[in-house]
């Protein structure tokens, strides 16, 4: 009788489901190699588009399919079809799990979690504090569970990394009873990125993460800062929602809360309109009409005053958070730039650190000007505080956390698996 077994499952599919899009990556966890990446966008529209890129040896190049994709179920079915063309289908015995990015995990989800009905119910309960994100994440999860009900699926939360914040940093100074009744507190976001680049920065510096005080700056269209002591987040700029904190591509960041009341009184703006203003028509876009930092710096170099104002406001607020977190940490070993703007906008990095020599921070102009996709130091060798650029990889972080939880040596049953929440009572 043969005891030969089939291939051990070692692949993880990472899904990031938005309201009208699904981003995905398939990774081989034996060597953290990407096998395929892709995007389904404009779901529900006649102009839907699927862009799929297989990365296996001998595979063809990027493929694009256009035509209506009715809903998330159709989107994931399309993803499965594209993967199957490359021999990477969702029915493969080599697929170990599906990892889902979930933006808001509240206070209960302090680690990656195998998804069951109780977990789904809790994610749904958090919709009021994440109305733009959690509903889309839920659609992706429910669709994937229908397609592969036998497969472990894991939620990896943007908020998990920040659940270590002390209570005095996480609470808002409003009436406790009201705050507690409605879950009003600071949660923070971009946690997978802040956690990932903290570890990679320690490797770059060749020092134990437990010994380091870091300020990590995730600067993309959304932007956040974190103060990280010994690998533990002690403060972060985003709060109840991803609106608080730094000036961003289309989000305002910090504003006087009374702006909302003022606009209601003098302009008759209702809640939804003000929400759209602060989330979608503010930030860089609201000041200069562009939310692409490349275009803003180009315009600025040509003498455009609106672009200059937007850039200066962005950097001013960024510099304030660097200074604030230097005070929170007491000692800073490194400032770490990451994400689209942080990794590519040398002008932003230079301007953010200019004038902070008293904090021991400086940027070497030549090192800073080098474009590279690898982790690197951009500070002079004599600097007391290292300034680094560390490319983020949130998909790999999600895949690694998923595989660590449900890999072939630890894989639990998908339903009723260990979970930090009990079924709602």
Secondary structure as UniProt FT lines:
FT   STRAND          11..17
FT   STRAND          21..28
FT   TURN            29..32
FT   STRAND          33..41
FT   TURN            43..44
FT   TURN            46..47
FT   STRAND          49..54
FT   TURN            57..58
FT   STRAND          63..66
FT   HELIX           72..85
FT   TURN            86..87
FT   TURN            90..91
FT   TURN            93..94
FT   STRAND          95..102
FT   TURN            106..108
FT   STRAND          113..114
FT   HELIX           117..125
FT   HELIX           127..129
FT   TURN            131..133
FT   HELIX           134..147
FT   TURN            148..150
FT   STRAND          153..157
FT   TURN            158..159
FT   HELIX           160..164
FT   HELIX           167..170
FT   HELIX           176..181
FT   TURN            182..183
FT   HELIX           191..205
FT   HELIX           209..211
FT   STRAND          213..219
FT   STRAND          223..229
FT   TURN            230..231
FT   STRAND          232..236
FT   TURN            242..243
FT   HELIX           258..267
FT   HELIX           271..280
FT   HELIX           283..288
FT   HELIX           293..301
FT   TURN            302..303
FT   HELIX           305..329
FT   STRAND          334..338
FT   HELIX           339..344
FT   HELIX           346..353
FT   TURN            354..355
FT   HELIX           357..359
FT   HELIX           365..369
FT   STRAND          376..377
FT   TURN            381..382
FT   STRAND          386..389
FT   HELIX           394..406
FT   TURN            408..410
//
